[in-house]
Amino acid sequence: MAFEEVDIVVEVSGSAHTGVSVGLTKMRKSKAKMKVSIKSDAWETLGFSPDDRFVLLVGRDNDFGMIRLQKNKTGKIRVVDRVAAHSSRFLQLSLGHRPEFVDRAEKAVACQWEKIDFTTLEIVLPNWADETNPARKARIQAKPPSVLAADREAERQARELAEAEQRRRTIELHEVAEEAARQTRKLLSAPDVELRADLNLTPKERALLSALAAKKGAVVSKEALLHLTYGSSDDAPDVKILDVMICKIRPKLPLSVRIETRFGQGYVLIGAWKDLFEKAVA
């Protein structure tokens, strides 16, 4: 068996009534300076010497609002022995201007503290330290739950409206395709509908003119004509191709027949449309 001598570590901690206070002093246009005041009995409890020097550690992130005074021989923070107006003795450490915190005068306030090891004193700063806490700014800027819920509901409604509009457009396209198919079936089922050969039409032009003739003076939409001419293939061109085809067909028609453009609606065959066929059409 073997034994060795060890140090006994006694945790020393304090509350708001154990003699440690922090305040800010500000003179005219100068920057506010932080000062830590420690009563003599609390200083004795801490076990520090008036000749000790310290370095300052400032808490970041989750430790924002706390500071640590760490005893260090090369530290620049010295202890000053002072006497209050009521003759009580206390020791003061001047920490200078700290840009992390508010720049104004603040009365010294008793603070919670804890000696976390033999050389380090940790102090929780007063409430004014939280004013410049980056995490606090993020909390203020964040939307409250009620606003977030309203935003989500608005997004849901907008998404449903967009989906409903897409369904409506899809139904309209199906209706156009069905109407074009009906016109195609009607055209193919009419044995007397055969265009004259001397018109010198291309197959596409013939299909387009046949569709117009089958409607017998009624307006045919561009979508229906495109479907009749090119089918329902995904490779079908833009409807603007119909304008080009109509321009090519018009010079080939008899003087008694013409194709009119109804803007926003489509095309209509006007005149003696029966003159386009080899046989008489009822």
Stockholm file with secondary structure:
# STOCKHOLM 1.0

chainA/1-282         MAFEEVDIVVEVSGSAHTGVSVGLTKMRKSKAKMKVSIKSDAWETLGFSPDDRFVLLVGRDNDFGMIRLQKNKTGKIRVVDRVAAHSSRFLQLSLGHRPEFVDRAEKAVACQWEKIDFTTLEIVLPNWADETNPARKARIQAKPPSVLAADREAERQARELAEAEQRRRTIELHEVAEEAARQTRKLLSAPDVELRADLNLTPKERALLSALAAKKGAVVSKEALLHLTYGSSDDAPDVKILDVMICKIRPKLPLSVRIETRFGQGYVLIGAWKDLFEKAVA
#=GR chainA/1-282 SS CCCCCCCCCCCEEECTTSSEEEEEECCTTSCCEEEEEEEHHHHHHHTCCTTCEEEEEECCGGGTTEEEEEECTTCSEEEEEEECTTSCEEEEEEEECCTTSCCSCEEEEECCEEECSSSEEEEECCGGGGGGCHHHHHHHHSCCHHHHHHHHHHHHHHHHHHHHHHHHHHHHHHHHHHHHHHHHHHHHTCTTCCBCGGGCCCHHHHHHHHHHHHTTSCCBCHHHHHHHHHTTCTTCCCTHHHHHHHHHHGGGSCTTEEEEEETTTEEEEEECGGGGBSSCCC
#=GC SS_cons         CCCCCCCCCCCEEECTTSSEEEEEECCTTSCCEEEEEEEHHHHHHHTCCTTCEEEEEECCGGGTTEEEEEECTTCSEEEEEEECTTSCEEEEEEEECCTTSCCSCEEEEECCEEECSSSEEEEECCGGGGGGCHHHHHHHHSCCHHHHHHHHHHHHHHHHHHHHHHHHHHHHHHHHHHHHHHHHHHHHTCTTCCBCGGGCCCHHHHHHHHHHHHTTSCCBCHHHHHHHHHTTCTTCCCTHHHHHHHHHHGGGSCTTEEEEEETTTEEEEEECGGGGBSSCCC
//
